[in-house]
Amino acid sequence: MTTKAADEALGYEQARDELIEVVRRLEAGGTSLEESLALWERGEELAKVCRRWLDGARARLDAALADESGPEAGAADEDAPED
């Protein structure tokens, strides 16, 4: 298993791909109860990493959209010719 610091260094795509592999192994079966529990715990950690990346991306998009619709955007619309 990896450490929390190593998990935090994972990129979104790495964490997602590893999570897909964990799910595939769990769905395939054939693992002992102990192995299944370890895989489940790993999957939970990977899901948290993915969630952090997605939450960060959402916050960046929200900030960009807020900047885009700020007072400057309204002023630019006023200068546009009317149809």
N, C-alpha and C positions, 0 to 999 in steps of 0.2 A: 504494500500500500504506500501511497505518497503522503507527504506531510502537508499541513495546511498552507505553509508558505509556498510549496511547490504548486498546490492547487491554485493559489492566487496568481501565480505566474502564467497559468494556462490561458491561452487565447480562447475566444469563443468557439472557433471551429474545432480546436483540439478537444475541448471539453465536450462539445456536442458529439463529435465522432466517437470518443471513448464511451460516452453515455449510450450511444446507439449500440456499441459492442456489448456493453453490460446488459442492456435490455435483451439483445439477441441471445446472449448466453443464458439469461434467466428463462426466457421463453423456450429455449431448446430443451431445458431440463437436463437431467443426468448429473447434476451436481449434488453434493452432500448438503445437508441442512446448514452446516457451518459455512461451506463455500457460498451457498445461496444468500445467507445473511451477510457475509462479507461483500458480496456483489451488490446486494440491496443498499448497504451502507455507502458503498462507493458511488452508486448511482445517485443517492441523495446528495452527496457532496458535489458531484458533477452538476446536478440540477441547480444547486445553489450558485455555482460558478456561472453557469449559463444565465441564470436569473439576474445576477449582479451585472453581467455584461449588457443584457437587454434593458435593465432598468437604467443603466448609465446612458445607453444609446437613446432611450426614450427621453431622458432628461435633456440631453444635448439637442434633440429634435425640438422639444418643447421650447427650449431657450432660443433656438434659431427662429422658430415660428413667432415667438413673442417679440424678438428683435425686428423681424420682418413686418409685423403688424403694429409697430410702435408709431409714435407721432410722425416720424419722417415718411412713413408709408402713406399716411393720410394726406400730407402736404403734396406728395408726388401725384396723388390722384386729383388734387385740385388743379394742377397744372395741365392735366390731360385735356385735349380738346373734346367738346361734347359732340355726340352724334346727332 
